[in-house]
């Protein structure tokens, strides 16, 4: 059975993770993003069930009590969690699945599923990260300052990830992330299944 690969993609807020993942979905087939549950408020332009499943704290805690999450964490004042059932169903279909989570979630996933691969997206500098956060126009200066402090804490965990990609030039960062997915689809284990008929014919 051709089982897909699970990928963890993490980054400090403002590093461009979401933009990279959206473009990956456009450029690669057999790829899915696990939609997380969150208790934070919906931002302008976001869609329930597409960007996140927006739930209240009581519902989130009920799901957690039922062990419905592969991982969950508190980030700032909000809770985030990855539902186990959806991830498993997509992997069984042969899809590669992306989890957009933070380092805390990454640690939990790696303990449960050590064969998963993790990618950490870095900003090219602190100054660029700060400017990107301001350019969003969504947060006041106090919130931005808190996000910057949290970014430093997030980056401290870079050595827990399998791959590091710097998002300075978007197209280059996208090509580098894409190459990780393509290379891992060409492993002998996955290709033996995909090329079963060809291999049998070649060996007759």
N, C-alpha and C positions, 0 to 999 in steps of 0.2 A: 504494500500500500504506500502510495506516495504522500508522505506526511509533510506539511509545510514547515517552515522554520519560524520560530518566534524571535522577534527583534525588540529590544528595549532601546528607545531613543530618548535621551534626556539632555537638558540644556538649562542654563540659567535663563530667567525671563528676559526676553529681548534679544536672544542670540539668533533667532530666526528659525527655530525648530519647526514651528507650525507651517511656515511657508515652504520649507524644504519637503516636509511630508506631503503636503498638498500636491506639489509638483511631481514627487515620486509616484503618487497615485495616478497622475495623468500619463506618466512616461512608461511605467512598468505594468504588465498584466499580472494576473495571479497574485494580487497584493490587496490586503485589507488592513484598515486601521481599526483597532478595537476602540469602541466608543465608551469612554469612562463615565461613571456616575459621579456627580459632584453636588455639593450643597451650596456652592457659590451662586450669586445672581447671574442671570443671563446677560451677556454684553450685547450691544447693538449689532445686528447682523447675524447673530448666532441662531442656530436652529436646534430645537430639542430633538434628540435622537440622531442627529447628524454630527454636531460638534461635541455635545455631551448629553447625557440623560440628567436633567436638572431635577433633583429631588430635595425634599426637606430633611432636616437632621434626623427626625424620628424614623422616617422610611430608610434612610441610610443605615442607621444603627440597627434596625430590624434585619436588613440584608446581611450586615456584618455578623449579627448573632446567629444567622442561619448558615454561616460560612459560604456565602454566595460569591465572595471576592477572592480572586487569586492574590491580590495585594490591595492594601488601602493605607492611606496616610493622611495626616493633617498638614496642610500647607497654609501658612498664615492663619486665618480664622475659619478656613473651610476644609471640608473632607473630600477626598477623591478616592475612587476605587475602581478596580478592573474586574468585571463580572467573568467568572470562570467558564460558564456554559458557552457563551458566544465565542470566546477564544478557542476552546476545544473543537467546536463545530467547524470553524473556519480552517483550522489546522488539518482536520480530517479530510476536508475537501481538497487538500493540497495547496492551499493558499499560504503565502508568507504573511504573517500577521505582525503589525507594528503596535507596540505599546508606547504611547507618549506619556511617560511618567517621570517622576523625579528620582533622585538617588536612593531615597528610602524605599520606594516601590521596587526599584531595580534590585536592591539587596534581597528583598522578599522573593522576587521572581527567580533570582539566581539560586537561592536555596531550594526552592521548590522544583525548578526546571533548569539544572545546571548546563544543559545543552543549548539553552537560549544564547543569543549573541547580543551584545550591548554596544551602542554607539553614543559617544558624548560629543555634543556640538559646542565648540568654544567661540566666543567673540574674538575679534582681532585685537581688541584693547578695551580697557575700562572706559576710556573716553567715548569710544564708538557705542559701547553698550548703553551708557548713560544717555547719549543722544537718541538712540533708537527708542528707549523707554519714553523720553520726552516727546518724540515725534508721534507716538501713538495718540497723544492728546486725551488719554483716558484717566490718568491719575494725577493727583496733586503732588507737590514737591515732597511732602512728608511720606506719601506712599512710595514714590520713586526712590527716596533715600532708603526706605525699608527694603525695597526690592533689590537695591544695589548691595546692601549688607547680606541679604539672603543669597545673592548671586555668588559672592565670595565663598560662602559656606558650601554652596552647591559645587563650585569648581574644585574645592578641596578634595572632592571624592573622585576626581578624574581617573585616578589610578585603579579604580574598581571596574573600569570599562574596558572592553576588548579593542575598541577603535576610537580614535580621536580625530575629529574633523574641525578645521577652523573655517567659520563662515565669514570670510572677508569679501571675496568675490563670489556672488551667489551661484553663478553658473559652474564655477570650479568646485565649490562645495557640493553642489548637486551631483556633478559627475563623480566625485569621490564617494559619496554615499551610495550612488547607484552601482558603482563598481563593487562595493561590498556585497550587495544583494546578488549581482550577476555572478560573481566568483563563487559564492556559496551555493548557487543553483547548479554549478558545474562540478560539484564534488562527485566522486565516484559513486557514493551511496545513492545520491539522488538521480544521477544520470543512468545508473544501472536499471532503475525502474523505468524512467522515461524512454530509454533507448532499448528496451527489452527485445522488441522485434528485430531491430537492426543488429543487435549483438548476436542473436540467435542465427540470423541469416549469414552474418559474416563468419560465424564459426562452424557452419555446416560443411 
